[in-house]
Amino acid sequence: MPRKKLSQPDAGKKARRMARDVIGAVPAEKVIVPKTLRKKPKHKKSLEQNES
């Protein structure tokens, strides 16, 4: 029975591995907070609008 041919390493995987060595690990993903929660309102709401 003939032996299986060993597969060649994938060029893309090799390039990513080398880049990881040079640059370092990829930072963890961050949750993007909605803009309404990040920014303070420009104008405060008046008391009359809050009561009604």
C-alpha positions as CSV (number, residue, x, y, z in Angstrom):
1,M,0.0,0.0,0.0
2,P,1.5,3.4,-1.0
3,R,2.2,5.9,1.8
4,K,0.1,9.1,2.1
5,K,1.7,12.2,0.8
6,L,2.4,14.7,3.5
7,S,0.5,17.9,2.9
8,Q,2.4,21.2,2.5
9,P,1.8,23.9,5.1
10,D,-0.7,26.5,4.1
11,A,0.9,29.8,3.0
12,G,-1.8,31.9,4.7
13,K,-1.4,30.1,8.0
14,K,2.4,30.5,7.9
15,A,2.1,34.2,7.1
16,R,-0.4,34.8,10.0
17,R,1.9,32.8,12.4
18,M,4.9,35.0,11.4
19,A,2.8,38.2,11.8
20,R,1.7,37.1,15.3
21,D,5.3,36.6,16.3
22,V,6.3,40.1,15.0
23,I,3.3,42.1,16.2
24,G,2.0,40.1,19.1
25,A,-1.4,38.7,20.1
26,V,-4.5,40.3,18.8
27,P,-6.3,42.4,21.5
28,A,-9.6,41.2,22.8
29,E,-12.7,42.6,21.3
30,K,-14.4,45.5,23.0
31,V,-18.1,46.2,23.4
32,I,-19.2,49.4,21.6
33,V,-21.4,51.5,23.9
34,P,-24.2,53.4,22.1
35,K,-23.5,57.1,21.5
36,T,-26.4,58.2,23.6
37,L,-24.9,56.6,26.6
38,R,-21.4,57.9,25.9
39,K,-22.1,61.5,25.3
40,K,-23.7,64.0,27.7
41,P,-26.7,65.9,26.2
42,K,-26.0,69.4,24.9
43,H,-29.0,71.0,26.6
44,K,-30.5,70.0,29.9
45,K,-34.2,69.2,29.8
46,S,-36.4,71.9,31.4
47,L,-38.4,71.1,34.6
48,E,-41.7,71.9,32.8
49,Q,-41.2,69.1,30.3
50,N,-40.2,66.5,33.0
51,E,-43.4,67.1,35.1
52,S,-45.9,66.7,32.3
